[in-house]
Structure formats: structure tokens, C-alpha cells
Amino acid sequence: MGAMTAPRRQARGLARIEGILDGAASLLGEGGIEAVAMNAVARRAGISPGSLYQYFSDREELLAALARRYAERLAAVAPPTATDAVVRDGDLTAVIDAVLDPMLDYTLRNPESRALVVGGDGGLERIVEPVRQAVTERLVALVAARAPQLSGAETRRVAHMCDRIFSATVPALLDADDAERAALARELRVVLQRYLEPIDRGGPGARRARALTPSNASPSRRRRASGG
């Protein structure tokens, strides 16, 4: 009996912490960092201030925990790797969808995204920055795989611009109703498509396939392909 009590108590405690962080996240999304006061978080979480202080000693500890949770969840929806099939063989639209779909879904389900994606609080940004940097490096690798003709500096600049375009759109997405949000998401895809189309050379698989087609092959290879 006693062996079962501790796990149940621990589960209740973890659930309470999640509820507290959910309340803090909603306040952060609605009013920014200034809105996340301990009493306001307690009210939003449906607990007393005394109960809140049992889990978090002060506002800074609470915000740090919220930023860590955001970073962990963001890491789980990082863009595909340069070796994934969609990057190797898919067209540009498929690659953009593979990157955007999970990021959009995560951003819209997490109200703290406005503050943590757009920025504004140095302490929170320091906690989230390592994960954001990892996402940026993944984007750099994707751009390098799709546009091998670019220099290292150009590749990083393109990846950074894609990240900035997405981040700049987050506030409008969070503020919009469902219909307008869907329209904005479509426009975001168009912007990225138009920006990347001039440099996209397709994935490695697509480039190899093009190189082996008769029209792109050498004369001797074309003769072998045609049976001549």
C-alpha cells in the first residue's frame, strides 16, 4: 500500500507543476513577461499562492522552468535532417511543409511562443537560445543540402532569414482567428517558396536523378541509355 502512495503523490505533484506552467504560459502569451506575477499564476492555475510557493520559490524560478519546458518541447519538433527522405528527394514545397507544419502546430498550441520566439526577456532567451540555435543549425544543414552552390556564409544567411521570417509572423498568427490564421499560414509558405526557389537545386537524390537522365548525360552515356 505504502509503495503505491509515493508514485501517486509524485504523479499528482508533476500534474500540479504542469498546471502551474500552463497558467504561467497563458499569462505570458496574453500580457508578456510583466503579466507573470505569482498571485496571477496561482489564480490562473486554480491554486492558492501558498501552494504555488511549495513548487516555485519565486517568479524567476517559475519563469526558468517555463522556458526549459518550452525548450524541451521545441527540440522535439525540430526541422527534418538533411538526410531525411523529404529533403533528399522531395520538391521544395514538400520540404517547406515538413519544416513549417510541426513548427506552426507547436507555436499555436503554446501561448508563450509570442514572448519566447519573438524575444524580449534576456533571462528567458538565455535558457531557450541553445535549442533555438540547434534549430538554426538544422536549417543551415537543410539549406546546404538543397543549395550546395552557396558559400558557407550565404547558406547561414539564408537559414537565418528563414528563421526571422517565421518569427516575425508569429504574433500575427497568434492574434488571428482560425480563418485568418489559415490565410496567414498560406502566405507564409508563399513567401518562403518565393524566397528559396531561385537557389533551390533539389535534394541530393533529385540531383543525381537529373544527372543520369539522357538529356543531362554525356554523349557516350546518352548512347548507352538509348541502346546505341
N, C-alpha and C positions, 0 to 999 in steps of 0.2 A: 504493500500500500504506500509506504513512505517513498519507495523507489519511483513510484509513478507521480508523486506530488511535485517533486523538483522539476522534472521536464515540463509538466503542465504550467507550473509557475513561470518557468523560463519562457515558454511559448506566449503566455499572457503578457509578460514583460516586453518581449520583442514586438508583439502586436501593438502594445501601447506606444512603444517608440515609433513604430511606423505611422500610427495615427497622429502623433505629435509632429513628425516630419511632414506628413501630408498637410496638416494645418499650417505649418510654417511655410511650406511651398506655396500654398494658395495665397497666403498673405503677401509673400514675396512677389508673386506674379501679379497681384492686384495693385500693390502700392509701393513696390520696391523695397529696398533694404530698410527704410525708415519705418515701414509698416510692421516689421517683425519685432514686436515687443513681447516680452514674456507673458504678460497678462493677456494680450491679444491672442497669442498662440494657445494659451490654456483654454480660453473661451472657444476658439475655433476647434480645438481638439475635444471639447466637451469634458474637460477635467478641471480640477482646482489648481490654482497656482502652486500650492504646496506639493501636489502630486507631480507637477511638471518639474519642480526643482529636485525631486527624487531621481530624475533621469538626466537632467542637464543642470549644471551648477550655475550657468549664466548664459546670456544671449550669444556670446562668442562661441561657446562650446556647441550650442544648438545649431548655429549657422555653419560651423565647421562640419558637423555631422551631416547637415543637409547637402552641403557642397560635395562631401565624399560620396554620399548616396547618388547624387547626380552624376558624378564622375564614373562611378562603377556601372551605372546603367548606360551611360553614353558609350562606354567602352564596349558594351555588348552589342551595340548597333553600328559599330564602325563600318566604313565602306568595304566592299569586297577587295580581296587582294589582287595583285597584278597577275597571279597565276590562276584565278578563278575562270571558269569556262566563259562566263558572260564577257569578261574583259578580253580573253584570248580570241573569242570567235564571234561575239555579238556585235551588232551595229551600235552606233553612238547613242541612239535613243534608248536601247536596252541597258547600256552602261549607266546612263543618267538615271534611268528608273531604278536600277539596282542600288545606286548611291542615295538617291533622294527619298525613295519610298520609306525605308526604315527611319531615316533621319526626320522626315516630316511627321511620321506617326509618333515617334518618341517626343518630338518637340511639342506637338499639340496635346499630348497626354500629360505633359509635365509643365504646370503653370510657372515654375521657377525658371523656365527656359529664357524668359524675357531678360531677367537680370543676369543669368549665368552665361547665356550665349552672347548677348549684346555687350555685357560688361557694365562696370560702374563701381564695383566694390573690390578694392585691391585684395583684401583678405580672402574673399571667396574665389576670386580669379586665380590666386596663387595655388589654391587647392585643385581647382578644375584644370588649370593650364597644362599639367603633364598629359592628361587624357586628350585635351584639345590638340596638343602638339602631336600626339600619336596619330590622331585622325588626320591632321595635316600631312604628316609623313606618308600615311596611306594614300592620300590624294596625290602627293608628289609621285609615288610609285605608279599610280594609275595613269597619270599624265605621261610619265616616261614610257610606259608600255604602249600607249596609244599614239604618242607623238615622239618617236625616237629621234627625229631630226632636230629637236630643240636642244639647246645647251642646258647645262645644269641650272644656271641662273634663270633662264627662260622657263624651264619646267617648274621651278619653285614659284616663280611669279604667277604663272597660270593657276597653279594649285591654290595659291594664296587668294587670288582674285575669285575663284570659285567659292572658297570658304567665305569671303567677305560678301559676295552676292547673296549667298544663303543667309548669313547672319543678319544682313540688312533687311531681309524680307520677313524675319521672324516676328517683329512687333505687329506688322500689318496682318500677318496670318493669325496671330493670337487674338487680335481685336475683331476680326471679321466674323460674320455669321457663316453658316455652312455653305450657302451658295457662293458668296463672295470668296470664301476661303478656297473653294474648289477652283474658282476662276483665277485667283492669285497663284495657286499651285501650278496651273496650266501655263500661266505667263512666266513663272519662274523656270519651268522646263524649256520654254521657247527661248528665253534669254540665254540659258546655259548652252542650248543646242546651237544657237547662232554664234555664240562666243567661241565654242570649241570646234565647230565644223571646219573652219579654214585650216586648222592644224591637225585634225584627226586623220591618222593614216590607217585606222582599223587596228584590231588586235594582232598579235604575232601570228595566230592561226590564219586569219584572213589575209595577211600579207604574204604568207607562204603559199596560200592557195592561189592568189593572184600571180605570184611569181611563176607558178607551174602551169598557168593557162597558156594555150598556144599563142595567143596574141602578145603575151609578155615574154615568152621564152625565146631563147636564141634560135637562129635558123636551123641548126642541127637538131635542137630539141623539138622544134616545130615539126621537122620532117619525121622524127621518131614518133611523135604523138599522132601524126596523121597516117603513119604506116608507110611513109615514103622512104 
